[in-house]
């Protein structure tokens, strides 16, 4: 990756981000009692404050690389190919289905691809964000369970290409979707601010359990590792019972343990995948949410920034 000089352009949005690390202001000063005064600091004090402010500045290098968050021609091609292949797979299994779960899972994949594509085109940002964060985990865990555990298994020859294309799409969108996942998880890890409840410093109350960032992040990780598999397991039990399987067979202890194990492995694969592309990220500044901004990451003690368009 090539880098240019230190970036100090005051007319660039990056300058505003960089200024958050700089606390210098000389229009007024604060007295020991805590209120502002118009008295100008002495030249010596002003020089000391200048030195301190420069010490607190973090240099940010502008990268020549640009991260494309807008869908590219390859993204549209991969997504439309998955949609067409999924529709073909469903039409090849005329209703009523002898085994209900496989076509239902293929239908879920079809809806996931349609949802993230249409939400991106229509700028439905909340739906797009949830499709990326939750849809990718649900698909991957469901596919593993469908192939490795469930009695009503997916036909490998029928879903092989859609799964290969799914991971091609993940690799093609790794940077753009990685920013979405990283930002979502980072927000979960932050405590809900008391300012959201319009509380003053005098009335600040202890945070409740669900307002703690660590607790919210823990719940999300439990969902990533166990709840995705549990969701598919409950859905499968209902559909398999509809097809004539006995509950006694479906609810055997070793089946449940295998389900949780495969779900955990699938969740870990997704966590490792996203972490590999985003572990150096430190912040994102949106000029237009999920459409245009600047991403900042840390590498070898230096902050770098690149445009997101």
ZIQUIFEN-V618942 format. One record per residue. N is the residue number from 1. RES is the residue in one small letter. PHI is phi in whole degrees, 0 to 359 (NA if undefined). OMEGA is omega in whole degrees, -180 to 180 (* if undefined). D_LAST is the distance of its C-alpha to the last C-alpha in Angstrom with 1 decimal. Layout:
n=N res=RES phi=PHI omega=OMEGA d_last=D_LAST
n=N res=RES phi=PHI omega=OMEGA d_last=D_LAST
//
This chain:
n=1 res=x phi=NA omega=-179 d_last=17.9
n=2 res=x phi=265 omega=180 d_last=18.4
n=3 res=x phi=233 omega=176 d_last=18.3
n=4 res=x phi=256 omega=-177 d_last=19.2
n=5 res=x phi=292 omega=173 d_last=21.3
n=6 res=x phi=300 omega=-169 d_last=21.2
n=7 res=x phi=258 omega=-178 d_last=18.6
n=8 res=x phi=234 omega=-177 d_last=20.6
n=9 res=x phi=298 omega=-176 d_last=19.0
n=10 res=x phi=290 omega=-180 d_last=20.1
n=11 res=x phi=265 omega=179 d_last=17.8
n=12 res=x phi=265 omega=178 d_last=14.6
n=13 res=x phi=303 omega=179 d_last=13.3
n=14 res=x phi=298 omega=-180 d_last=14.0
n=15 res=x phi=297 omega=178 d_last=17.6
n=16 res=x phi=294 omega=178 d_last=17.9
n=17 res=x phi=295 omega=-178 d_last=17.0
n=18 res=x phi=293 omega=-178 d_last=19.4
n=19 res=x phi=291 omega=177 d_last=22.0
n=20 res=x phi=294 omega=178 d_last=22.4
n=21 res=x phi=268 omega=-176 d_last=24.2
n=22 res=x phi=244 omega=-174 d_last=26.5
n=23 res=x phi=257 omega=-176 d_last=29.4
n=24 res=x phi=284 omega=174 d_last=31.2
n=25 res=x phi=201 omega=-173 d_last=32.4
n=26 res=x phi=243 omega=180 d_last=35.5
n=27 res=x phi=289 omega=178 d_last=36.1
n=28 res=x phi=206 omega=177 d_last=38.3
n=29 res=x phi=231 omega=-176 d_last=39.6
n=30 res=x phi=252 omega=180 d_last=40.8
n=31 res=x phi=279 omega=179 d_last=44.4
n=32 res=x phi=297 omega=-180 d_last=46.0
n=33 res=x phi=283 omega=174 d_last=46.7
n=34 res=x phi=102 omega=179 d_last=43.0
n=35 res=x phi=258 omega=-178 d_last=42.9
n=36 res=x phi=275 omega=177 d_last=41.3
n=37 res=x phi=225 omega=180 d_last=43.6
n=38 res=x phi=273 omega=-180 d_last=43.3
n=39 res=x phi=295 omega=-179 d_last=45.3
n=40 res=x phi=283 omega=178 d_last=43.6
n=41 res=x phi=290 omega=178 d_last=43.6
n=42 res=x phi=291 omega=-180 d_last=45.8
n=43 res=x phi=305 omega=-179 d_last=44.6
n=44 res=x phi=293 omega=179 d_last=45.2
n=45 res=x phi=295 omega=180 d_last=43.3
n=46 res=x phi=296 omega=178 d_last=40.4
n=47 res=x phi=294 omega=178 d_last=40.3
n=48 res=x phi=297 omega=-180 d_last=40.3
n=49 res=x phi=292 omega=175 d_last=37.4
n=50 res=x phi=300 omega=-180 d_last=35.5
n=51 res=x phi=297 omega=-180 d_last=36.2
n=52 res=x phi=295 omega=-179 d_last=35.2
n=53 res=x phi=293 omega=179 d_last=31.9
n=54 res=x phi=292 omega=178 d_last=31.0
n=55 res=x phi=294 omega=-176 d_last=32.1
n=56 res=x phi=273 omega=179 d_last=29.6
n=57 res=x phi=290 omega=177 d_last=26.6
n=58 res=x phi=252 omega=-179 d_last=24.2
n=59 res=x phi=294 omega=178 d_last=22.8
n=60 res=x phi=239 omega=179 d_last=19.1
n=61 res=x phi=266 omega=179 d_last=18.2
n=62 res=x phi=277 omega=179 d_last=15.0
n=63 res=x phi=273 omega=175 d_last=13.8
n=64 res=x phi=283 omega=180 d_last=13.1
n=65 res=x phi=283 omega=176 d_last=11.1
n=66 res=x phi=237 omega=177 d_last=7.3
n=67 res=x phi=266 omega=-177 d_last=6.4
n=68 res=x phi=267 omega=178 d_last=5.1
n=69 res=x phi=270 omega=174 d_last=5.6
n=70 res=x phi=290 omega=-179 d_last=6.5
n=71 res=x phi=294 omega=179 d_last=10.0
n=72 res=x phi=265 omega=177 d_last=11.3
n=73 res=x phi=299 omega=179 d_last=14.8
n=74 res=x phi=295 omega=179 d_last=16.1
n=75 res=x phi=298 omega=179 d_last=14.9
n=76 res=x phi=298 omega=-179 d_last=16.7
n=77 res=x phi=295 omega=-180 d_last=19.6
n=78 res=x phi=297 omega=-178 d_last=20.2
n=79 res=x phi=296 omega=-180 d_last=20.0
n=80 res=x phi=294 omega=178 d_last=22.3
n=81 res=x phi=295 omega=178 d_last=24.6
n=82 res=x phi=296 omega=179 d_last=25.1
n=83 res=x phi=298 omega=-179 d_last=25.8
n=84 res=x phi=293 omega=179 d_last=28.3
n=85 res=x phi=294 omega=179 d_last=30.0
n=86 res=x phi=293 omega=177 d_last=30.3
n=87 res=x phi=297 omega=179 d_last=31.9
n=88 res=x phi=297 omega=180 d_last=34.2
n=89 res=x phi=298 omega=-180 d_last=35.3
n=90 res=x phi=293 omega=-179 d_last=36.2
n=91 res=x phi=292 omega=178 d_last=38.1
n=92 res=x phi=285 omega=180 d_last=40.0
n=93 res=x phi=243 omega=-175 d_last=41.5
n=94 res=x phi=297 omega=179 d_last=43.4
n=95 res=x phi=281 omega=2 d_last=44.2
n=96 res=x phi=282 omega=-177 d_last=46.2
n=97 res=x phi=276 omega=176 d_last=44.7
n=98 res=x phi=292 omega=175 d_last=47.1
n=99 res=x phi=238 omega=-169 d_last=44.6
n=100 res=x phi=278 omega=-171 d_last=42.2
n=101 res=x phi=295 omega=-177 d_last=39.6
n=102 res=x phi=305 omega=179 d_last=38.0
n=103 res=x phi=293 omega=177 d_last=37.1
n=104 res=x phi=295 omega=179 d_last=35.9
n=105 res=x phi=293 omega=177 d_last=33.5
n=106 res=x phi=297 omega=177 d_last=32.2
n=107 res=x phi=296 omega=176 d_last=31.8
n=108 res=x phi=299 omega=179 d_last=29.7
n=109 res=x phi=299 omega=178 d_last=27.4
n=110 res=x phi=300 omega=-179 d_last=27.2
n=111 res=x phi=294 omega=178 d_last=26.4
n=112 res=x phi=298 omega=-179 d_last=23.7
n=113 res=x phi=293 omega=178 d_last=21.8
n=114 res=x phi=295 omega=-177 d_last=22.4
n=115 res=x phi=294 omega=-178 d_last=21.3
n=116 res=x phi=290 omega=178 d_last=17.9
n=117 res=x phi=291 omega=-178 d_last=17.2
n=118 res=x phi=292 omega=180 d_last=18.6
n=119 res=x phi=293 omega=177 d_last=17.1
n=120 res=x phi=290 omega=-178 d_last=13.5
n=121 res=x phi=294 omega=-177 d_last=14.7
n=122 res=x phi=271 omega=-180 d_last=16.6
n=123 res=x phi=60 omega=170 d_last=14.2
n=124 res=x phi=273 omega=-166 d_last=17.0
n=125 res=x phi=294 omega=-179 d_last=15.1
n=126 res=x phi=296 omega=179 d_last=18.4
n=127 res=x phi=295 omega=180 d_last=19.4
n=128 res=x phi=299 omega=-180 d_last=16.2
n=129 res=x phi=297 omega=-179 d_last=16.4
n=130 res=x phi=290 omega=176 d_last=20.1
n=131 res=x phi=298 omega=-179 d_last=19.8
n=132 res=x phi=291 omega=-174 d_last=17.7
n=133 res=x phi=287 omega=-174 d_last=20.0
n=134 res=x phi=266 omega=-175 d_last=23.3
n=135 res=x phi=296 omega=-179 d_last=23.2
n=136 res=x phi=295 omega=178 d_last=22.5
n=137 res=x phi=295 omega=-178 d_last=25.3
n=138 res=x phi=297 omega=-179 d_last=27.7
n=139 res=x phi=296 omega=-174 d_last=27.3
n=140 res=x phi=296 omega=179 d_last=27.8
n=141 res=x phi=295 omega=179 d_last=30.8
n=142 res=x phi=297 omega=180 d_last=32.3
n=143 res=x phi=294 omega=178 d_last=32.2
n=144 res=x phi=299 omega=180 d_last=34.0
n=145 res=x phi=295 omega=-178 d_last=36.6
n=146 res=x phi=293 omega=-177 d_last=37.1
n=147 res=x phi=268 omega=-171 d_last=37.8
n=148 res=x phi=260 omega=-170 d_last=39.7
n=149 res=x phi=234 omega=-170 d_last=41.6
n=150 res=x phi=297 omega=178 d_last=42.1
n=151 res=x phi=294 omega=175 d_last=45.2
n=152 res=x phi=274 omega=-172 d_last=43.4
n=153 res=x phi=282 omega=172 d_last=41.1
n=154 res=x phi=290 omega=174 d_last=38.2
n=155 res=x phi=287 omega=-176 d_last=39.3
n=156 res=x phi=302 omega=-178 d_last=37.4
n=157 res=x phi=292 omega=-180 d_last=37.7
n=158 res=x phi=274 omega=-177 d_last=36.1
n=159 res=x phi=243 omega=-177 d_last=33.1
n=160 res=x phi=301 omega=-174 d_last=32.6
n=161 res=x phi=290 omega=178 d_last=30.1
n=162 res=x phi=294 omega=178 d_last=28.0
n=163 res=x phi=290 omega=176 d_last=27.9
n=164 res=x phi=298 omega=179 d_last=27.0
n=165 res=x phi=292 omega=177 d_last=24.2
n=166 res=x phi=300 omega=-180 d_last=23.0
n=167 res=x phi=287 omega=172 d_last=22.7
n=168 res=x phi=296 omega=177 d_last=21.1
n=169 res=x phi=295 omega=178 d_last=18.4
n=170 res=x phi=298 omega=179 d_last=18.3
n=171 res=x phi=291 omega=-179 d_last=17.9
n=172 res=x phi=292 omega=-178 d_last=15.2
n=173 res=x phi=259 omega=-171 d_last=13.1
n=174 res=x phi=302 omega=-178 d_last=14.6
n=175 res=x phi=284 omega=-177 d_last=11.6
n=176 res=x phi=293 omega=179 d_last=9.5
n=177 res=x phi=291 omega=176 d_last=12.8
n=178 res=x phi=298 omega=177 d_last=14.2
n=179 res=x phi=297 omega=-179 d_last=12.1
n=180 res=x phi=297 omega=-180 d_last=13.4
n=181 res=x phi=294 omega=-179 d_last=16.8
n=182 res=x phi=299 omega=-180 d_last=17.0
n=183 res=x phi=296 omega=180 d_last=16.1
n=184 res=x phi=298 omega=-179 d_last=18.6
n=185 res=x phi=293 omega=180 d_last=21.3
n=186 res=x phi=297 omega=178 d_last=20.9
n=187 res=x phi=292 omega=177 d_last=21.6
n=188 res=x phi=298 omega=-176 d_last=24.5
n=189 res=x phi=282 omega=179 d_last=25.9
n=190 res=x phi=260 omega=176 d_last=26.2
n=191 res=x phi=296 omega=174 d_last=29.4
n=192 res=x phi=292 omega=-172 d_last=29.2
n=193 res=x phi=288 omega=175 d_last=29.9
n=194 res=x phi=295 omega=-180 d_last=33.2
n=195 res=x phi=295 omega=178 d_last=31.6
n=196 res=x phi=295 omega=180 d_last=30.3
n=197 res=x phi=259 omega=178 d_last=34.0
n=198 res=x phi=57 omega=179 d_last=34.7
n=199 res=x phi=262 omega=176 d_last=37.1
n=200 res=x phi=273 omega=-179 d_last=38.4
n=201 res=x phi=299 omega=-178 d_last=39.3
n=202 res=x phi=286 omega=-177 d_last=42.9
n=203 res=x phi=250 omega=180 d_last=42.2
n=204 res=x phi=298 omega=-179 d_last=39.6
n=205 res=x phi=248 omega=176 d_last=40.6
n=206 res=x phi=297 omega=179 d_last=40.0
n=207 res=x phi=291 omega=174 d_last=37.0
n=208 res=x phi=283 omega=-172 d_last=37.9
n=209 res=x phi=303 omega=-176 d_last=37.3
n=210 res=x phi=285 omega=176 d_last=34.3
n=211 res=x phi=266 omega=179 d_last=32.7
n=212 res=x phi=280 omega=-179 d_last=32.7
n=213 res=x phi=299 omega=-179 d_last=29.4
n=214 res=x phi=297 omega=179 d_last=31.3
n=215 res=x phi=290 omega=179 d_last=33.1
n=216 res=x phi=296 omega=177 d_last=30.0
n=217 res=x phi=293 omega=178 d_last=28.4
n=218 res=x phi=299 omega=179 d_last=31.7
n=219 res=x phi=298 omega=180 d_last=31.9
n=220 res=x phi=295 omega=180 d_last=28.4
n=221 res=x phi=293 omega=176 d_last=29.5
n=222 res=x phi=298 omega=178 d_last=32.8
n=223 res=x phi=297 omega=-179 d_last=31.0
n=224 res=x phi=299 omega=-172 d_last=28.9
n=225 res=x phi=269 omega=-171 d_last=32.1
n=226 res=x phi=241 omega=-173 d_last=34.8
n=227 res=x phi=289 omega=178 d_last=33.9
n=228 res=x phi=297 omega=177 d_last=31.8
n=229 res=x phi=294 omega=178 d_last=34.9
n=230 res=x phi=296 omega=178 d_last=37.2
n=231 res=x phi=300 omega=-180 d_last=35.4
n=232 res=x phi=294 omega=179 d_last=35.8
n=233 res=x phi=296 omega=179 d_last=39.3
n=234 res=x phi=294 omega=178 d_last=40.4
n=235 res=x phi=295 omega=-180 d_last=39.0
n=236 res=x phi=296 omega=-180 d_last=40.7
n=237 res=x phi=300 omega=179 d_last=44.0
n=238 res=x phi=297 omega=-179 d_last=44.0
n=239 res=x phi=288 omega=180 d_last=43.3
n=240 res=x phi=292 omega=176 d_last=45.7
n=241 res=x phi=297 omega=177 d_last=48.4
n=242 res=x phi=298 omega=-179 d_last=48.0
n=243 res=x phi=276 omega=175 d_last=48.6
n=244 res=x phi=111 omega=177 d_last=51.8
n=245 res=x phi=286 omega=-179 d_last=51.0
n=246 res=x phi=277 omega=178 d_last=53.0
n=247 res=x phi=300 omega=-179 d_last=51.4
n=248 res=x phi=299 omega=178 d_last=53.7
n=249 res=x phi=285 omega=-175 d_last=52.0
n=250 res=x phi=289 omega=-174 d_last=48.5
n=251 res=x phi=259 omega=176 d_last=48.9
n=252 res=x phi=294 omega=-173 d_last=50.6
n=253 res=x phi=300 omega=-177 d_last=49.8
n=254 res=x phi=292 omega=175 d_last=48.6
n=255 res=x phi=293 omega=180 d_last=46.2
n=256 res=x phi=296 omega=-180 d_last=44.6
n=257 res=x phi=294 omega=177 d_last=44.4
n=258 res=x phi=296 omega=179 d_last=42.8
n=259 res=x phi=299 omega=-179 d_last=40.3
n=260 res=x phi=294 omega=179 d_last=39.3
n=261 res=x phi=294 omega=180 d_last=39.2
n=262 res=x phi=294 omega=178 d_last=37.0
n=263 res=x phi=298 omega=179 d_last=34.7
n=264 res=x phi=295 omega=179 d_last=34.5
n=265 res=x phi=297 omega=179 d_last=33.8
n=266 res=x phi=298 omega=178 d_last=31.0
n=267 res=x phi=296 omega=178 d_last=29.4
n=268 res=x phi=296 omega=179 d_last=29.7
n=269 res=x phi=300 omega=-179 d_last=28.1
n=270 res=x phi=292 omega=178 d_last=24.9
n=271 res=x phi=299 omega=179 d_last=25.0
n=272 res=x phi=295 omega=-180 d_last=25.5
n=273 res=x phi=300 omega=-178 d_last=22.7
n=274 res=x phi=291 omega=-179 d_last=20.0
n=275 res=x phi=295 omega=-179 d_last=21.7
n=276 res=x phi=299 omega=-177 d_last=21.7
n=277 res=x phi=268 omega=-170 d_last=17.9
n=278 res=x phi=233 omega=-170 d_last=17.4
n=279 res=x phi=294 omega=-180 d_last=20.7
n=280 res=x phi=266 omega=-177 d_last=19.5
n=281 res=x phi=294 omega=180 d_last=16.8
n=282 res=x phi=237 omega=-179 d_last=18.1
n=283 res=x phi=183 omega=176 d_last=15.6
n=284 res=x phi=224 omega=180 d_last=12.3
n=285 res=x phi=242 omega=-177 d_last=11.8
n=286 res=x phi=268 omega=166 d_last=10.0
n=287 res=x phi=276 omega=172 d_last=9.9
n=288 res=x phi=222 omega=-168 d_last=9.4
n=289 res=x phi=306 omega=178 d_last=10.5
n=290 res=x phi=60 omega=-180 d_last=8.7
n=291 res=x phi=229 omega=-178 d_last=5.9
n=292 res=x phi=206 omega=179 d_last=4.5
n=293 res=x phi=181 omega=-179 d_last=6.6
n=294 res=x phi=224 omega=177 d_last=8.5
n=295 res=x phi=252 omega=-180 d_last=10.4
n=296 res=x phi=241 omega=176 d_last=14.0
n=297 res=x phi=225 omega=-176 d_last=16.5
n=298 res=x phi=247 omega=179 d_last=20.2
n=299 res=x phi=212 omega=177 d_last=21.9
n=300 res=x phi=54 omega=176 d_last=25.5
n=301 res=x phi=78 omega=-179 d_last=25.8
n=302 res=x phi=235 omega=176 d_last=22.9
n=303 res=x phi=273 omega=178 d_last=19.6
n=304 res=x phi=239 omega=-179 d_last=16.5
n=305 res=x phi=223 omega=177 d_last=13.0
n=306 res=x phi=220 omega=178 d_last=9.7
n=307 res=x phi=284 omega=174 d_last=6.3
n=308 res=x phi=243 omega=-177 d_last=3.8
n=309 res=x phi=226 omega=* d_last=0.0
//
